[in-house]
């Protein structure tokens, strides 16, 4: 006998969403010079949450100028121990306002509240705590005895982990003495605007952090602005390429965190139940909107049938629905456009001859949803084995030997993440030596920690975020190692 879960909704009353938000420039909220605005929508209900300003060229100029002034007059020359105090203060305020931020993130993004509450917001605070610790110790980080900041950083982030990606960008930049102009994604601006309020609350000097909302054009204006010294981007490989072209031939420093097609590799000696949990966490966490998702399952042929049967049983227990319900495992797809991309790629799986299995779950009438899906009989040539789907869709391939697993795992233009499931430590090390990925998890998947550098090879981008390695992206090259 099984029991249904009673509804357990988190209260929406803990957030107070304004009907309109301006841009955050020089410590103040101001309207865009053009007066243009866009609407941000709750993807689970299609309800308009708020209207936000769209920054144009004049606003980008004003924000870069404010950041430059703050760098020259206050932040760039401030002793590290004083910068650290602000970062600690921001981290504490994120913790204090964590419930509100989690609800806001879930409303704007569609991710389950248990993920925003237990993953996104605590990790965002952890990034500020971690980097606060570095601010007065940069001379010991391996970048020379007195490394210098770069100046003004232009940062563009995606919609899959809005506040967390903001923390990944802003915390190291500030700890190293840079000032920033950040553009959140068009569909998820609200927690970045709440972060602007947090900067005010923390008494951060005006202009150290500037937030420009808008669409891709605002991002383009920012990264191409001649007044910035450093560009940091997370998003699609296609936009990454455009940015690389725009930055080429300038003195701007660049880091790119782009797409991925991570292999989750399960050997026949792996503990099956744990591996199944790892596969679920690898591709169905955050509706699969994860650059390092384990979207290709490589399973050793001898255990493939058993593992797939177990996986399907487990997927049958996932609850899809209201993201604000604390029991929800699978939330909404962030936008109609993203849902369209997922549907197109899934259709190509059908057309190319793979076999689709869908978890039995009812989809709500309103909003954008895609059920947990598994494709078996996938070959390496299929689009669903090569392209980033960025949705809750797993492509299953099989292998017989460790060499074949390595060859198949590396057979991708990407190189961001991989997982290895086996009880043999020697095999983990053997595999890790051969996999061309920036992050390799052993008997786990999608674990994040601010002390651990994150980044990719090949078309997954370059540069590292987090850990000591991540500091290098925000410190002056002249000081060298
Ligand atoms: P984008 O790469 O377009 O968006 C990422 C960020 O870049 C957003 O803030 C976007 O603004 C901004 N942007 C768009 N165009 C430019 C430009 N020319 N110059 C500077 N900034 C720009 O990703 P999408 O949201 O369009 O998603 C498309 C696909 O990309 C997904 O299906 C997924 O496969 C992949 N993706 C991968 C991510 C990853 O982490 N690896 C993250 C997000 C997407 P705005 O959103 O306002 O248009």
Boltz pocket constraint, residues with backbone or C-beta under 6 A from the ligand:
constraints:
  - pocket:
      binder: B
      contacts: [[A, 156], [A, 157], [A, 158], [A, 159], [A, 160], [A, 183], [A, 184], [A, 185], [A, 186], [A, 187], [A, 214], [A, 215], [A, 216], [A, 217], [A, 218], [A, 219], [A, 220], [A, 221], [A, 223], [A, 234], [A, 235], [A, 236], [A, 237], [A, 239], [A, 240], [A, 242], [A, 243], [A, 257], [A, 258], [A, 259], [A, 260], [A, 290], [A, 291], [A, 338], [A, 341], [A, 388], [A, 389], [A, 390]]
      max_distance: 6.0
